[in-house]
Amino acid sequence: MTIRLAAKTDVPDIMALIREVVPAMNAAGNFQWDDTYPNARVFEEDIDKNQLWVAVVENEIAGITAITTDQEPEYAEVGWDVNETAIVTHRLAVNPKHRGRGIAAALLSQAEREAVNRGIKLLRVDTNTANEATKKLFPKLGYRFAGEICLGFRPNLRFYCYQKEL
């Protein structure tokens, strides 16, 4: 497996991955994503900001994540200081046919490397309360549960927040 920054030429393959991930999420009762989000424009903006990472397995994009410092204002509801710089993982996804290979963990390790490289001591992430995989994964990797929020851009869903201190 190789983890690298995404390029604009990766967008069609990233969207193909999303077309595999969304139905699998929905089938599991997780409606965090749909046919409108995330979309190519969101990924192109991530690429323009050098914050979209891909995991490549056997010459195929098997997973993606945006590694940012963008925090939702609602994070303050779990007691986090959103003015404190943190590495925040967004849009973490693994193609269902590649699950169970440690790809999500490898992408989260990349977030840690980015934090260390930038001298940032906090890692944050949120996930839909129905996302059973990430609710197990985050604590396994040392993230602590911080609370539950509603995000303004997804008003009918609830999200769990997790934080890891380096």
HUPE-V50628 format. One record per run of one state. SS is the DSSP state (alpha for helix, beta for strand, coil for the rest). FROM is the first residue (numbers start at 1). LEN is the number of residues. If there is no record, write none. Layout:
BEGIN
ss:from:len
SS:FROM:LEN
SS:FROM:LEN
END
This chain:
BEGIN
ss:from:len
coil:1:1
beta:2:4
coil:6:2
alpha:8:20
coil:28:12
alpha:40:9
coil:49:3
beta:52:6
coil:58:2
beta:60:9
coil:69:4
alpha:73:6
coil:79:8
beta:87:8
coil:95:1
alpha:96:3
coil:99:4
alpha:103:16
coil:119:3
beta:122:7
coil:129:3
alpha:132:9
coil:141:3
beta:144:8
coil:152:2
beta:154:12
coil:166:1
END
